Amino acid sequence: MGSIAPEDDSLRVAIIGGGIVGLVLAAGLARRQVNVRLFEQAQGFREVGAGIAFNATAIRSMELIDPGVIGALRLAGAVPLSAADEDDPNDYLRWIDGYNQRDPDNPYSQKFYYKACAGYRGFEGVRRDQFLEELVKLFPPGVIQCGKRLENIEQRGSDDKMLLSFRDGTTFEADAVIGCDGIKSSTREFVIGKDSPAGEPSYTHINSYRTLIPMDKAIGVLGEYKARIFHNHIGPRANLLHYPVAESTMVNVTAFVHDPDDWPAGKPTTLMGSRDDVRAAFRDWNPAVRDLVDLFPDQLHMWAVFDLWEYPLPFYNRGRVCLAGDAAHATSPHHGAGAGMGIEDALCLSVLMGEVLASTRRDRAARGAALTTAFDVYDKVRRTRSQWLVNSSRRMCDLHHQDDWANPAKWLKAETCFEEVKDRSHKIWYYDIAGMVMDTIETFGKAADGRVQDAVLAKDVSAKDVSAMDVSVKDVLAKDESINSLAINSLVAAVSEIRVDS
């Protein structure tokens, strides 16, 4: 059996899963001098070339994780969703009537329902495959290992290494393991146990079809304004949304269609579908939507959308193993925030691993306990918000797919949903990410203080002397909001070293 363990005594973290969240987290750990290795079960990075959008909270998180991630996003051709609107620099999500033909003289006319402001560059769209390609370039050879399907994780003692075993017979030793391996996570059973019903994916009764259409062709059927700006065409039991990607040379289009049937156990969740399938789902819709569907390729993938709504996880960590992104809280895509929520996870974990490294630099024997504490803090900070997203995304789908959209007598009732849509969206877009970082650092620091006090008593050093050297991160930030995350980390690292010396 081969081994690929590093020879140095640095903080070693293994990430399982090479999707966007795993790669962004790896960048954040590497920037904080953590010895990170990422293991991907596929032989290479191949992603369907459809689009993905990131809200402002996710983008701010990327900046705090590693500016290189933002560089990768821009190099991949990311563009604001409202880049074509010269009169207003803010990004908006727009909902319009995709179903009805209200004007008998102009069947292509669509009623505008609502727009929600996401702020300046509040949403940016990018091709998934191009973003992944740019993220991979951030790492030197050897950091990313492909063809590694996880078989087992063994913890050998409280402060011993975690031993990872892979199907190809190789092993790897790490101080901690973070599973970013998606809704079908292999890491999850090592956190919640093999027999737990928690983490069982649930079928949302939604099928999605994604494709990319050249901008000039989209303009031909939608017009310049609609094609270049995000629009969500909603109606009974389906919706279709689109936004620009690839420096506005392409339009990403996704159709979501309700499926009343159950999904058979064992049936693949990704199948080859057809344009005719989508046509059938939208056959009674506004001709503008039907013309756009006519631009779909003859054959395209269909995804059965699953999430962790029915069986959420009771915790995201066990010992020195934790879960992030879809492995922890897979959600349906009706908020367009699933990957962004995983980016928030990555920021929280990057900050915590930096704190572990700083607080145990002079006491590496305490590293195991510090990592366990860090993952406990991560679970406390992230689980409630991320599981709320899973619930809220289901609710957003219900609002988009109301049967009332097809009933003129109930149009006014249906339109009352948009105040709820705004409230739910703003909870994601305008989240206090700096406050989350502060909360993460303080919560970890308080837990670490308990260990310091024990050490003080053991060394017969005055607890009052150590307390006098304490520094409150929150107090400092309150006085100077310009202090960035790196300054915060440096401050806490300095305090940690003082405490350990004491």
N, C-alpha and C positions, 0 to 999 in steps of 0.2 A: 504493500500500500504506500503510495507516494504522499509526501507532505509538502505543503507550500507555506509553512510558517515563517514569518519574518524573524531575523536574527536579533534585532535590537529589542530593547526593553521599553519601547514607547507604548502609548495607549493604543491598543489594536481593536478596531471595530469592524465587524463583517456586516455588510449589507446584502440581503438576499433579494434579488429582483432588480432588473435594469431598465425599468420604465422611467418616465420623466421624474417622478418623485424620488426614486432611488438614486438617479444620477445627480439631481439637485442636492439631495442630502449628502452624497459623497463629496460634492464640491464644497459644501459648507464645512464638513469635518476636515477635509484636507486643508482648507484655509486656516483652520484653528490648530494646525500641527498634529492632528490625529492621524495615526497610521491606519488608513482605511483601505479595505478591499471590497470590491463589489462582485457578486457572483450572479450570473444570468444563465438560466437553463437553456435558452436558445443558443444556436451556434453563432449567431450574429444579431445585430440590431436591425430588425425589419419591422416597420410600422406602416400600416395603411396610410397613404398620403392624404388623408382627410385633415380638416382643420380642427383646431382647439383654440379656445379663447380664455384669457386670464383677466380677472378683475383687478382693480387697483390694490386691494389688500394683498393679493398674491404677488403682484409686481413689486410692491414695497417689501414684501417678505424676501423676494429674490435679491433685492438690493442689499438687504441686511445679511443674507446668507453668504453671498459672494457676488461682487459686481461682475465677475466673469459670466455668471448666469444671465444677467441682463444683456451683456454683450452677445452671448449666444442667441438670445431671443431676437435681438435686432438683426444679427447676421442671418438669421433664418427667415427674414423677411416679414417680421411682425408689423402690423399696421393697426392704428386705432380703428374701431368699428364705425366711427363717424367721420373718418378722415376727409370725406368729400364735401362736408358741410362747411363752407368757408365762413358762413355768418356766425357760427358758434363752435368754439374749439372743444367743447365738452363732448363726451361720448354718451350716447343714449341707447337704451333698448326700446324698441318700438313694437307695439302690438297693433295689428290691423286685421280687419275682417277678411279671412281667407275663403270663406264659404259662400256667402250670399252674393247675389247679383241685384243690388238695390236700385240701380238706375236702369230703367228699361231702354234708355237711349244710348247707354254706354255700359255694356255688360262687364267691361274690364275695370270699371270703377270699384274701388275698395274703400270702405269706411275706415278712417284712422281712429283707433280706440284710445291709445295711451302711450306716453313715452316717459321713461324713468331716467333721471340724470345720474350717470355713474361718475361724473367729474372729468377733469382734463386727463386725457389718456386713461380713462377709467376702465376701458376694456380694450385689449389688443388681441387680434387674431393672427394665428400662425399655422403653418402646416406642421403636423405632428412629426412626420419623418424628417423634415429639415431641421426642426428644433432638436430632435434627438441626435442628429448628425453633428450639430454644432456643440452640443453638450459633451459628447464623447471626446471631442478634440481638447477639452479642458484637462484631460488626464494623461500622465506619462504612461508608457508601456508598463504592463504588469498590474496596474490598479484594477482594471476590469478583466474578469475571467469569464469567458463564455463557455457554454457546454457543461455547466455545473448544476446538475439537478440535486437539490438537497435531499438527503436520506435520513439524517439523524443529527441531533444536537445533544451533547452530553456535558453536564456540568460536573467537573471533578473537584469537589471541595469548594468551600465558600470563597476562597481567593485564588483558586487554581483557574487555569484557562478553560474556556468553552471549546470543546472539540466538535467541529463540524465534519460530517462525513458526507461525501457525494457519491452519486451512482457510478461515476467512472473510477471509483476506488481511491481517490485522493482525499486528503483531510486538510483541515486548516485550524489553527489555534487562534482564538481571539479572546479579548477581555469581555466583549459584549457582542450581541447579535441583534440586528434590527431587520425585521421582515417588511419589505416593500414589494411583496410578490403578488399583489392583486387579490381579487375576490376569491380566487381559487388557491389561496395561500397555503404553501406547505409548512411555513413557519408557525401558522396559527395553532396547530394542534399541540405544539410544544408550549404554548402559552395557556390555552384553555382546556387541554386534554382531549384525547381521542373520542371519548364517549359523551362529551357535552353537546347539547343541541345548539348552543350558542355558536354563531358564525355560519349557520347553514344558510346559503344564499336562497333568496325568495324571488320568484318570478313576478315582475311588476305588471304583466299583461300588456307590455308595450314592445313593439318591434321597431328598430330604427334602421334607416337606410342613409348612408352618407356617400357623397360624391363631390368632386370638384368640377366646376364648369368655367371655361375661359370667360373672362370679364366681358369681352365684346359680345359673346353670344347671350350672356345674361342680360346685358343692356338691351339687346334686341327684343327681348320678351318682357322685361320689367321696366325698362326706361332707365335713364342715367341715375336718377336720384335713388330709386329703390335698390338698384343693383349694387351701388357703391356704399350703401349704409345698411346696418343691421335692421332686419325686419323679421318679425315672427307672425306668420299667417296662422290664425287660430280658427278652430271650428269644431263641430261635433266629432268626438272620438278620434281626433287626429290634429296635428299641427305640422307646419313646415317652416323652418327658419333658415336664414342665410346671412353671410357676412363676408367681407373681403379678406383675403390672405395673399401671401406671396407677393408683397409689395403692390397689392391691388391689381395683380394681373389675373387672379383667379377668384372665384366665389365658392366658398364652402357652403354646401347645401345639405341639410339633414331633415329627413322626414320621420316623424314619430306616428305610429299607427297602433290603435288599440286592438288587442287580440282577446276575445272573450274566452278562449279555451285555455286549459292548463297546459304547461309544458311537460312533455313526457320525461320521466327520469331517464337519464343516460343519453338523451338526445343532444347532439352538439348545439351549443348556444350561438355559434356563428355558422351560417349557411350561405350558399350562393342563392341570391334572389334575382329578380328581373325587373326591368322597367315596367313590364306589364303588371306586376304585382302592385307597384306603387300607383300606376294609373288606375287600377281597380279601386284602390283605397280612396282616391281623390276624384273619382269620376263625376261626382255631383258638385264639385267645388267651383269657385270662381275661375273663369278661363285663364286669368293671369297665372294662377297656381298650376293649372293643367298644362299650360304652355311651358312652364319651367320644368315640370316633370318630364315633358317630351324631350328635354335635353339630357336626361339621365342616360348613361350607357345601357346597352341591351342587357348586360349582366353586371350585377354589383352585389357586394356582401350585404347580408341582413343579420343584424345582431338582435338576439332576444335579450332584453334588458333585465338584469337581475340586480338585487341589492341586499343589504343586511337589515332590512326594516323589521321583519317579523322576529328575528332572533339576534338582537344586538349583543355585543360582547359585554360581559360584566366588568371586565378590566382589559387594559391594553398591554399589560406586562406581567411577567413572572420572573422573578430573580433578575438575571442579566440578559433577558430576551424580551424584546418589545415589538410592537406592530405599528406601522404607519401607513397612511394613505388608504387605498382600497382594501388592503389586508385587514385593516382595523374597522373601516366604516364605509364600505362600498355603497355608493349612492346612485340613484338614477340621475340622468343628466338635465333635468328640467330647470335647474337653477344655473346650469353652465358653470358650476363651481366645484365639482368633485376633485379635479386635479389641483385647483387652487387651495382647497382645504388640506390636501396632502402637502402642498408647499408650506402652509402654515405649520403643519407638523414638523417639517424639515427644519424650519427656523427654530422652533422650540427645542428640538433635539440637538441642533448645532450649538445653541447657546449652552445647553446642559452639558454636552460633552466638553465644551471649552471650560466650564466651571469644574468639572471633574478633573480635567487635566491640571488646571491651576491649583486646585485644593489638595491634590495628592502628589504634586511634583516632588515634595520633600518627604513624602511618606507613602511610597508605592504599595506598601502592604495593606493600606486602607482603600486601595482602588476598588476592590470588589464591592465593599459596602457602599462606597460612594456611587458606583454605577447603579446599584440596586435602588438607592435613594433617588438618584436622578430619574430613573424610569418610573418610580412611584410619583414623582412630581409631574412628569410628563403626562401620566394617566390623569392626574387630578386637574391639570391645566387644560387638557385637550379633549377629554372624552365627551363632556356634556355638549359642547358646541358642535363637535363633529357629528355626534349622533342626532342632534337637532336637525342638521342639514339633511340627513337621510329622510327624516319625517317630513320636513318642509318641502323637499323635492317631490315627494309623492303628492302633497297637497297642491303644489304648483301644476302638476300634470292634471289633477282633477279640475282645476280652474280653467286650464287651457282647453280641455276636452269636453266641456259641458254640452249636453244635448240642447240646452237653452239657446245656444248660438244659432240654431236652425229654426227657432220658433219666434216669429216676429212679436208675439204677445209677451215674450219673456226677454226680449233684448235688453230692456232697461235693467231688469233684475240681474242679468248676466254681467252687465258692465259695472255693477257695484263691486265686482271682485278686485278691481285694480288698486283700491286703497290697501287691500290686504297684500296684493302683489308687491306694491311699493314697500310696505313695512318689512316684508320678508326679504326682499332684495337688499334693502338698505342695511339690514342686520349683517349681511355678508360684506357688502361693498365698503361700508364705513366702520368696520371693526377697528378697535384701538389696538393695532398690532404692537405699538411701542409699549402700551400698557401690559400686553401679554408678556413681552420680554421682561419688563420690570417685575411682574408677578412671578415669572419663572425663576428669575435670579433670587428674589427675596425668599420664595418658598424653599428653594434648595439651600440658600444660605442659613435659614433658620434650622433646617434639619441638620446641616453641617455644624452649626453652633452647638448642638447637643453633643456631638462627638468631641468638639473642642473642649467643652466644659468637662467632659470625662477625662480628657487628656490633662487638663489643668489640674484636676484633683489628684490624678496619678502622679504628676510631677511636683505637686505641692507648690504650684505657682498661684499667685493671687488672681482670682477670677476678676476682681475689680481692675487690676492692671490690664488684663486682656480686654475687658469691656471698654476701657478708656480708649483703646486703639480702634474700636469698632467704627465702621462708617456705614451710614444708611444710603443705599443707592437711590432710593426714592427721594430723600431729602435733597441730595445733590441735583437730581434731575429737575426737581421742582424749582431750584434756583437757576438752572441753566438748561433750557430745552435744546440747546444746540449740541449737547453732548451726544455723540452717535453711539451705535452699538459696540464698536470696537473700543471706544473709551470706557464704556460700561464694563466690558470684559476685562480690560486692563485694570480698572479700579478694583473690581472684585478679586482679581488674581492677586493684586498687591495686598489686599486685606487678608486673603487666605494665607499668603506666605507669612505675614506678620503673626497670624494666629498659630500657625504650625511651629514657627520659631519659638513662640512663647511656651 
